[in-house]
Structure formats: structure tokens, C-alpha cells
Amino acid sequence: MNANIKQNFYFIYIVLAIIFQSLNGVLAKYVAISLSGFALTAVIFNLFYMLSMVCLVMQALVWQQALKHYDVSFAYPFMSIVNFLILLFSLLLFNEGITFANVLGLAIISLGIYILTMGGVKA
């Protein structure tokens, strides 16, 4: 397998880490809105909580694989994409608003990701 194909193949670990982290955020919101009060057992046995924990474990596993193949200085900025997905999910799933501050913040994050990743990738 040549270097470019390997590099592209291993990038799936970063994508999966982003997806699992985003799903965790959405599921955590569902946990919060599904509970009427706080009881430890109610939280632990909540289906959304259990699914959230599965997402965290999966995120940790794929993230370790991503870091095995990429420098953390390259891989970690991509985790900021979670902010975009959470904002989108909050609008679509929970009918939460998007403010100018949200958009500005995401623009700054995007610029930062671009600057950090301009140097290329080592896989």
C-alpha cells in the first residue's frame, strides 16, 4: 500500500473519533432531558447514558489508532469539528438557536484548524 493510500485509510480513525465524540454529546443531552430528577441509579440505567458510554469507549479506541498513525499536532485540531456537529445537532434535534457568537466562534476555530494543518501530515 503506498503512503498516500495508507494516509487516507488511517484518516478514517480521526473521522470515527469525531463521530463518536459528537454522538456522545447528543446522547448526553438526551440523558439530561429524559431525567426528571437526579438519582445515580436513574442515570446509570438510562439507555441514553449507556449508549453515551459506548460512544466514549469507541471514541477512545479509534482515537488511539489515529494517534498511532498521525502526530497529535495534526490529529487533534480535527476534533474541533465536533463543535460544528454539536451546533448542527442542537439546531436539528433540539430546536436550539444558532447565534452570531456561535458562527463567529466556529469561524475562528476553522481558521485555527487551517493554520495548524497547513504544514502537511506525517502518516
N, C-alpha and C positions, 0 to 999 in steps of 0.2 A: 504494500500500500504506500503510495507516495506521500510526501509530507503534507501537501495541501489537502488531500482527501482525508488523511488522518486528522488534521487540524479541524476540518469541517465536521467530521464524525464526532470528535470529542466535544465539540461545542454543544451537542445535544445535552450534555450533563449540565451545562450552565442554564440552558433553556428549561430543563426539567426542574432545576433548583428554583428558578423564578416562578414556575407554575405552582410547585408545591408550596412555596412561601406565600404566594398570593391566595391560594385556596385556604391556607391556614388562617389568613386574615379574614376572609369571608366567613369561614366556619366559626371563627371566634365571635364575630358579630351575631351570627345565628344563635350561638350559645347564650350570649348576653340578652337577646330579645326573647328567647324561649324560656328563660328562668323567671319565676315570679318572685323569688326571694333567694337568699344565699344560704345554701346548705351544702356542705362539702360533698356529701353523697349525691345530691341532685346534680351537681356539676360533673362529678366523675362518671356518673352513669348516663349522662346526657349523650345522645347519639352524635350530635354535632361536635361535642368535646372529644369523643373517641375518634371521630374522623379527623379532627384537627390534630390530634396526637399522631395519627398515622401519617398525615401530611408532613409533620415536623420530622418524624423518623425518616421518611423517604427523602425529604429535603436534605437532611444531614448526610444520608448515604450518597446521593448523587453529587452533593457539594464536595465531598471528599474525593470523588472521582474527578470532578472538574479541577480541583486543586492539584491532583496528581499529574494532570496534563497541561496546566496553564499556571503562569505566575499569578499570585494572588493580586498583584497590582493591575493585572489585565482583567481577571475574572470578577473581582469584587465590584467594580463600578457597574457592571451589568445588573447586579442585584437591585440597583436603584430603579430598574424597570418595574419592580414590584409596586412602587409608588404610583406609577401610571395605571397599572392594572387595578389596584385598590380603588383609585379615584373613579375609574370607569365602572367597576363593580358597585361602588357605593351609589352611583347615579342609577345604574340599570336595575340593580336588585333591591336597593333600599330606598330609592327615590330621594337620595340626599343631593343637595345642590353642589354645583361647582362654582367657586368664587374666582375673582381675578387673582387673588393671592395664591390660590391653588395652581392656576395656569402659569403665573409668574414663577412660582417655586419649581414647577416641573420644567419650565424653560431653562432655568438656572442649572438644574440637575442635568438636563440634556447637554447643555454646553460643557459642563464638567466632565460628563462621560466622553464626549467627543475629544476634549483636550487630553484626557487621561489615556485614551486608546489610540491616539494618533501615532504613537511610537511603534505600532505593529504588535505582533503576537509571537510568543515562543511556545511551540507545542512539541 
